[in-house]
Amino acid sequence: MFGGDTLFLQRFLKVAGYDPGPIDGQFGQKTAAALERFRDASDAVSAQYRRLDSRSEGCILTLLPGTQKAARKFMDLAQSVNLGATVKIISGTRTYREQAAIFAQGRTRPGRIVTKAGPGQSNHNFGLAFDVGLFDGQEYVDREKPYETLGRFIGDKVEGLEWGILVNGDIDRPHYQIRTGLALAALRKHFEAGSAYA
């Protein structure tokens, strides 16, 4: 999980309420046991909902338990919206390294700019956010309108979930996150210390 970034994993597990032992970047027995308990809790959450496509499932399993529940409730509601496309969760928690790579896209690496957030500057880095993609068969739907329709329909139907946050004046239509009331700097401080966000 998290591409072998043990320090990130330990912080994530600690914030999730599963003590990995010292947050030292070393994968030992305590970290393994905490990861196993986290996976068991994730399985218990998923058992309460219908099974999703493998990509969505993989992304959901990178989220904090409360965010997992919100994402699954979201997906249940999303099935009732006639968008002419299939809804999938295409991004969950990202390590700082993954966020840096995405941030570099369109700047120092080839591709188009897809994020305005650097490492430690996104709710994706703290287990609190997911992005959705709409698909017509295998083809990604890149039009704004169905994302807008979905976001407005879901609205506040999933407690604690907010849609399409403003980033420098632009609505991020595929983006959903748990409302914490904390600034990103505070979230990062909690995450890096391994302390709960509340």
Secondary structure, DSSP 8 states (H G I E B T S, - for coil): -GGG-HHHHHHHHHHHT---SS-SS---HHHHHHHHHHHHHHHHHHTTS----HHHHHHHTTS-HHHHHHHHHHHHHHTTS--SSEEEEEE----HHHHHHHHHBTTTBSS----S--TTSSGGGGT-EEEEEEEETTEE---HHHHHHHHHHHTTSSTTEEES-EETTEE-TTEEEE--S--HHHHHHHHHHT----
